[in-house]
Structure formats: structure tokens, C-alpha cells
């Protein structure tokens, strides 16, 4: 199994509009990839300080190749939507699920 993980770093000045993200961005991207997306909000670190990531999204994918094809076609529009909900620049990686 493979997944795409999107991590949004949480700096002191980070803004994140979860309402927009959950109502607009996530359903749109899920429709493009044809899979569900799990979204988590970072609330704290174990030490109690600010969470390292304000948001972590896991995109369920059929394959890395399928996702790369979708991103090649729609990536510019997906990235252009980021300023509508955050000032954080995400890290995106493709993961292999070893146990789940």
C-alpha cells in the first residue's frame, strides 16, 4: 500500500483555515485522485509545546504512478490553492505502508 503524506509546518505565525481546507480543498483533491483523504490537526507535542505540524493529511492512493500522473496534470492548480487556507508551505512525500 502507498499513501501521500502532506505535512504543514507550524511556525509561530502560521495561519490555517481548516473550514476552507475541509470544505473546499480536501474534497476537490480527493475527487481528483479518486480516494479518501484523512486530515489531522496538530494540537501539541509530547512536551506540551506547539505541535511541529499544524496539519497532516494522508491521501490514500492506488499507486505512486497514478498520483504522479494526477499531480502532473493538476499540481499547479492544487499548489495555487494553498494561499487560500494557509501561509505554511507543505512537505509532500509518498510513503509505503509497512504495517497498518
C-alpha positions in Angstrom: 0.0 0.0 0.0 1.1 3.5 -0.6 0.0 6.9 0.7 0.8 10.5 0.1 1.6 12.4 3.3 1.2 16.2 3.3 2.8 18.0 6.3 2.2 21.7 7.0 4.8 23.1 9.4 3.5 25.0 12.4 5.5 28.2 13.0 4.6 30.9 15.5 2.9 33.0 12.7 1.2 30.1 10.9 -2.4 30.6 9.9 -4.6 27.7 8.8 -8.2 27.9 7.7 -9.5 24.4 8.5 -13.0 25.3 7.4 -11.9 26.2 3.9 -9.5 23.2 3.8 -12.1 20.7 4.8 -15.0 22.1 2.8 -13.2 23.1 -0.4 -9.6 21.9 -0.9 -9.8 18.3 0.5 -13.0 17.3 -1.4 -11.6 18.7 -4.6 -8.2 16.9 -4.3 -10.0 13.7 -3.2 -12.1 13.9 -6.3 -9.0 14.3 -8.5 -7.3 11.2 -7.0 -10.5 9.2 -6.5 -9.6 8.3 -3.0 -10.3 9.4 0.6 -8.1 11.8 2.5 -7.5 11.7 6.2 -6.9 15.1 7.9 -5.4 15.6 11.3 -4.9 18.9 13.3 -1.7 19.1 15.3 -2.5 20.2 18.8 0.6 19.8 20.9 3.9 18.0 21.2 4.5 15.5 23.9 6.4 18.2 25.9 3.3 20.5 25.6 4.9 22.9 23.2 3.3 23.8 19.8 2.9 20.8 17.5 5.6 20.6 14.8 2.8 20.4 12.1 -0.4 22.3 12.2 -2.0 19.9 9.8 -1.1 16.4 8.5 -3.1 15.0 5.6 -2.9 11.4 4.4 -4.1 10.8 0.8 -4.9 7.2 0.1 -3.6 6.3 -3.4 -3.8 3.4 -5.8 -0.1 3.8 -6.8 2.7 6.4 -6.8 2.5 6.4 -10.6 -1.3 7.2 -10.6 -0.7 10.0 -8.1 2.2 11.4 -10.1 0.0 11.5 -13.2 -2.8 13.4 -11.4 -0.2 15.8 -9.9 1.4 16.3 -13.3 -2.0 17.4 -14.7 -3.4 19.3 -11.7 -0.4 20.1 -9.5 -0.1 23.8 -10.4 -3.8 24.4 -9.6 -3.5 22.4 -6.3 -0.5 24.4 -5.2 -2.1 27.7 -6.3 -4.9 27.0 -3.8 -2.6 26.7 -0.8 -2.7 30.5 0.0 -6.5 30.3 0.3 -6.1 28.4 3.5 -2.6 28.7 4.9 0.7 30.6 4.8 2.6 27.3 5.6 4.5 25.6 2.8 3.8 21.9 3.0 6.2 19.0 2.7 4.8 16.2 0.4 6.1 12.7 0.3 4.9 9.3 -1.0 5.0 6.6 1.6 4.9 2.8 1.6 2.7 1.4 4.4 4.7 -1.4 6.1 2.1 -2.2 8.7 -1.4 -0.8 9.2 
